[in-house]
Amino acid sequence: MTRIGLVVNPVAGLGGRVGLGGTDGPDRPRVALSLGARPQAGARAAAALGELAARAGESARDGLLVVTAAGPLGADSVAAAGLADRIVYAAVAGRDTTATDTTAAVRAVVAEGVDLLLFAGGDGTARDVLGALGDGRCPVLGVPTGVKMHSAVFAVGPRAAGEVAAAWLGRTGGVRLRDAEVMDRDEDALDEGRVTSRLHGWLPVPDVPVRVQQRKTGSTTVSPGAVGGIAAEVAERVGEGLLVLGPGTTTRAVAAALGADISLTGVDALALRPGRPPRVVARDAREDTLLALGPARIALSPIGGQGFLLGRGNQQISPRVLRAAGGRAHLLVLCTEAKLAALGGRPLLLDTGDDALDAELSGHLPVITGRRRTSLYRLAM
């Protein structure tokens, strides 16, 4: 029987759509829930298992056992995917789950001798898995359910995680392990106005190019000339109207060139007025705030190194927000030529949590790289 491990961090990603930026810390999950956040980690883990089961086939599915933890720590997702489980850990009833539960669950699951450990969470969860395994060499793969996910241990989406797991378990295509970086945002650098990550270690991950994400590279100084050109192009395209700007160094520099100061890691909205400085109408906006603003253009810049355009650090720009804005027609992709070239031809990535919307957005889209300058580039799930 093939044994696969699963550990879910049930609060991972709760802070995304409500603008908290993450759920690290004992109080943030409760704050996120009070703001209307809904848990998504379990459903995304179930989607990964469902894809794995579909690719494994009926006969292999019958021989697949998921070693996991009780309830929302894993067993609920296994049941949703219709697979058999063996529960080896249960959190203490009546209290919130913690990083200690993740660590204990990982150790209990790996002790059963699994062929691959799937974990659902974000960068904080990846650090917990790293700490639990120590020098162990159990193959690991992250199902992305957090907010930032700068680490290179995650698949590009839940179904991609199932695809990679099936390839590894079936030993198809010559899949080998590679040591992938476990990263997390450097809060000291953030205080200095830079979005960069700190390396915490490595985990062995099945190497399936394009389906496993790259690590985030640190932000670099953006050329004033390039930014000024992009800003002028954006101003002309939007005219008088509302512009929602995603997080990042490039979008913040573009806002500054337009005459506005916005946050570095949040989602902000500007009212553009030709001939006058823009007015900030929302700062660090939540999903519900963006929906209440009405029709808007949405400007995003991909994450350096990874190429993610949606689904990493900007979950406030949800499928509901994107559809309300008009989808592809009102999406502005901003990127310097140097940042685009650094992707080496890899596509810009989408992981909104809505497969139908990701499919609608996929395909070639013009990327604004300067004044009167665009590059047709591919977006993919």
Residue pairs with C-beta under 8 A, 6 or more apart in sequence:
1 63
1 64
1 65
2 60
2 63
2 64
2 65
2 115
2 169
3 65
3 66
3 67
3 112
3 113
3 114
3 115
4 52
4 64
4 65
4 66
4 67
4 114
4 115
4 116
4 117
4 118
4 165
4 169
5 66
5 67
5 68
5 106
5 109
5 110
5 112
5 114
5 116
5 117
5 118
5 138
6 45
6 49
6 66
6 67
6 68
6 74
6 77
6 78
6 109
6 117
6 118
6 119
6 120
7 68
7 69
7 73
7 74
7 102
7 105
7 106
7 109
7 117
7 118
7 119
7 120
7 129
8 41
8 42
8 45
8 69
8 72
8 73
8 74
8 76
8 77
8 119
8 120
8 121
8 145
9 41
9 97
9 102
9 119
9 120
9 121
9 122
9 124
9 125
9 128
9 145
9 146
10 39
10 41
10 42
10 72
10 73
10 97
11 23
11 29
11 32
11 39
11 41
11 96
11 97
12 23
12 41
12 120
12 121
12 122
12 124
12 125
12 145
12 146
13 23
13 40
13 41
13 122
13 145
13 146
13 147
13 315
14 20
14 23
14 28
14 29
14 32
14 33
14 37
14 39
15 21
15 22
15 23
15 28
15 32
15 37
15 147
16 37
16 146
16 147
16 315
16 316
17 37
17 286
17 287
17 315
17 316
17 318
18 32
18 35
18 36
18 37
18 286
18 287
18 316
19 266
19 267
19 284
19 285
19 286
19 287
19 289
19 316
20 28
20 31
20 32
20 35
21 147
21 148
21 265
21 266
21 313
22 28
22 122
22 124
22 146
22 147
22 148
23 29
23 32
23 124
23 146
23 147
24 124
26 96
26 98
29 96
30 96
35 286
36 288
39 72
40 145
40 353
41 72
41 120
41 121
41 145
42 72
42 76
42 77
42 80
42 120
43 77
43 80
44 120
44 143
44 144
44 145
44 158
44 353
45 74
45 77
45 118
45 120
45 143
45 145
45 158
46 76
46 77
46 78
46 80
46 81
47 158
47 159
47 162
48 118
48 120
48 143
48 155
48 158
48 159
48 161
48 162
48 165
49 66
49 77
49 78
49 80
49 81
49 83
49 118
49 162
50 80
50 81
50 82
50 162
51 158
51 159
51 160
51 161
51 162
51 163
51 166
52 64
52 161
52 162
52 163
52 165
52 166
52 169
53 61
53 64
53 81
53 82
53 83
53 162
54 162
55 162
55 163
55 166
55 170
56 64
56 166
56 169
56 170
60 170
61 83
64 83
64 84
65 83
65 84
65 85
65 86
66 74
66 78
66 83
66 84
66 85
66 86
67 85
67 86
67 88
67 109
67 112
67 114
68 74
68 75
68 77
68 78
68 85
68 86
68 87
68 88
68 105
68 109
69 75
69 87
69 88
69 89
69 90
69 91
69 101
69 105
69 108
69 109
70 87
70 89
70 90
70 91
71 90
71 91
72 97
73 89
73 90
73 91
73 97
73 101
73 102
73 105
74 85
74 87
74 105
75 85
75 87
77 120
78 84
78 85
79 85
86 112
88 105
88 108
88 109
88 111
88 112
89 101
89 104
89 105
89 108
89 109
91 97
91 101
99 124
99 128
102 119
102 121
102 125
102 128
102 129
102 132
103 128
103 131
103 132
104 132
106 117
106 119
106 128
106 129
106 132
106 133
107 132
109 117
110 117
110 132
110 133
110 136
110 138
114 138
115 139
115 168
115 169
116 138
116 139
116 140
116 141
116 165
116 168
116 169
116 206
117 129
117 138
117 139
117 140
117 141
118 141
118 142
118 143
118 161
118 165
119 125
119 126
119 129
119 140
119 141
119 142
119 143
120 142
120 143
120 145
121 128
121 142
121 143
121 145
121 146
122 144
122 145
122 146
122 147
122 148
122 149
123 146
123 148
123 149
123 150
123 151
123 182
123 183
123 184
123 185
124 146
124 184
125 142
125 146
126 142
126 151
126 153
126 154
126 182
126 184
126 203
127 182
127 184
127 200
129 140
129 142
129 182
129 203
130 182
130 200
130 201
130 203
133 140
133 203
137 204
138 204
139 168
139 177
139 204
139 205
139 206
140 153
140 203
140 204
140 205
141 153
141 154
141 155
141 161
141 164
141 165
141 168
141 205
141 206
141 212
142 149
142 151
142 153
142 154
142 155
142 161
143 154
143 155
143 158
143 161
144 154
144 155
144 156
144 157
144 158
144 161
144 213
144 311
144 312
144 351
145 158
147 312
147 313
147 315
148 184
148 185
148 312
148 313
149 213
149 312
150 183
150 184
150 185
150 197
150 215
150 216
150 306
151 180
151 181
151 182
151 183
151 184
151 215
152 180
152 181
152 183
152 205
152 212
152 213
152 214
152 215
153 180
153 181
153 182
153 203
153 205
154 161
154 212
154 213
155 161
155 163
155 164
155 211
155 212
155 213
156 210
156 211
156 212
156 213
156 349
156 351
156 381
157 311
157 351
157 381
159 355
160 211
160 212
163 208
163 211
164 175
164 206
164 208
164 211
164 212
165 206
166 172
167 173
167 175
167 206
167 208
168 175
168 206
168 208
173 208
175 206
175 207
175 208
176 206
176 207
177 204
177 205
177 206
177 207
178 204
178 205
178 207
179 202
179 203
179 204
179 205
180 202
180 203
180 204
180 205
180 212
180 215
181 199
181 201
181 202
181 215
182 199
182 200
182 201
182 202
182 203
183 197
183 198
183 199
183 200
183 215
183 216
184 197
184 198
184 200
185 195
185 196
185 197
185 198
186 194
186 196
186 197
186 198
189 195
189 196
189 218
190 264
190 265
193 264
194 218
194 219
194 249
195 218
195 219
195 247
195 248
195 249
195 264
195 265
196 218
196 219
197 215
197 216
197 218
205 212
206 212
210 346
210 347
213 306
213 308
213 349
214 305
214 306
214 307
214 346
215 305
215 306
216 303
216 304
216 305
216 306
217 304
217 305
217 306
217 342
218 304
219 248
219 249
219 304
220 249
220 304
222 249
222 250
222 253
222 336
223 336
223 338
224 257
226 336
226 337
226 338
226 369
226 370
227 250
227 253
227 254
227 256
227 257
227 336
228 257
228 371
229 369
229 370
229 371
229 372
229 373
230 250
230 254
230 257
230 334
230 336
230 368
230 369
230 370
230 371
231 254
231 255
231 257
231 258
232 257
232 371
233 368
233 370
233 371
233 372
233 373
234 243
234 254
234 258
234 299
234 332
234 334
234 368
235 258
235 272
235 274
237 297
237 332
238 272
238 297
239 272
239 274
240 272
240 273
240 274
241 271
241 272
241 295
241 296
241 297
242 269
242 270
242 271
242 272
242 281
242 293
242 294
242 295
242 296
242 297
243 269
243 270
243 271
243 272
243 278
243 296
243 297
243 298
243 299
244 267
244 268
244 269
244 285
244 290
244 293
244 296
244 297
244 298
244 299
244 317
244 321
244 325
245 251
245 252
245 254
245 255
245 262
245 267
245 268
245 269
245 270
245 299
246 267
246 298
246 299
246 300
246 301
246 314
246 317
247 263
247 264
247 265
247 266
247 267
247 313
247 314
248 264
248 301
248 303
248 313
249 264
249 301
250 301
250 334
250 335
250 336
250 339
251 262
251 299
251 300
251 301
251 334
252 262
252 263
252 264
254 299
254 334
255 261
255 262
255 268
255 270
255 278
258 270
258 272
258 277
258 278
259 277
259 278
260 270
260 277
260 278
260 279
260 280
261 280
262 268
262 270
262 280
262 283
263 283
263 284
265 313
266 283
266 284
266 285
266 316
267 284
267 285
267 290
267 314
267 316
267 317
268 280
268 282
268 283
268 284
268 285
269 280
269 281
269 282
269 285
269 290
269 293
269 296
270 278
270 279
270 280
270 281
271 278
271 279
271 281
272 278
273 279
281 293
282 289
282 290
282 293
285 293
285 316
286 316
287 315
287 316
287 317
287 318
287 320
287 321
290 296
290 316
290 317
290 321
291 320
291 321
291 324
295 324
295 325
295 326
295 330
296 325
296 330
297 325
297 330
297 331
297 332
298 317
298 321
298 322
298 325
298 330
298 331
298 332
299 332
299 333
299 334
300 309
300 310
300 314
300 317
300 331
300 332
300 333
300 334
301 333
301 334
301 335
301 339
302 308
302 309
302 333
302 335
302 339
302 343
302 348
302 349
303 312
303 313
304 339
304 342
305 342
306 312
306 349
307 343
307 346
307 347
307 348
307 349
308 348
308 349
308 350
308 351
309 333
309 348
309 349
309 350
309 379
310 317
310 322
310 349
310 350
310 351
310 352
310 361
311 349
311 350
311 351
311 352
311 353
312 351
315 353
318 352
318 353
319 352
319 353
319 354
319 357
322 331
322 352
322 357
322 361
323 357
325 331
327 357
327 360
327 361
328 360
328 361
328 365
331 361
331 365
332 368
333 348
333 365
333 366
333 367
333 368
333 377
334 367
334 368
335 367
335 368
335 369
336 369
337 369
337 370
337 373
337 375
340 367
340 369
340 375
340 377
347 377
347 378
347 379
347 380
348 365
348 367
348 377
348 378
348 379
348 380
349 379
349 380
349 381
350 358
350 361
350 362
350 379
350 380
350 381
351 358
351 381
352 358
352 361
355 381
358 381
359 381
361 379
362 379
362 380
362 381
363 378
363 379
364 376
364 377
364 378
364 379
365 376
365 377
365 378
365 379
366 374
366 375
366 376
366 377
367 374
367 375
367 376
367 377
368 374
369 375
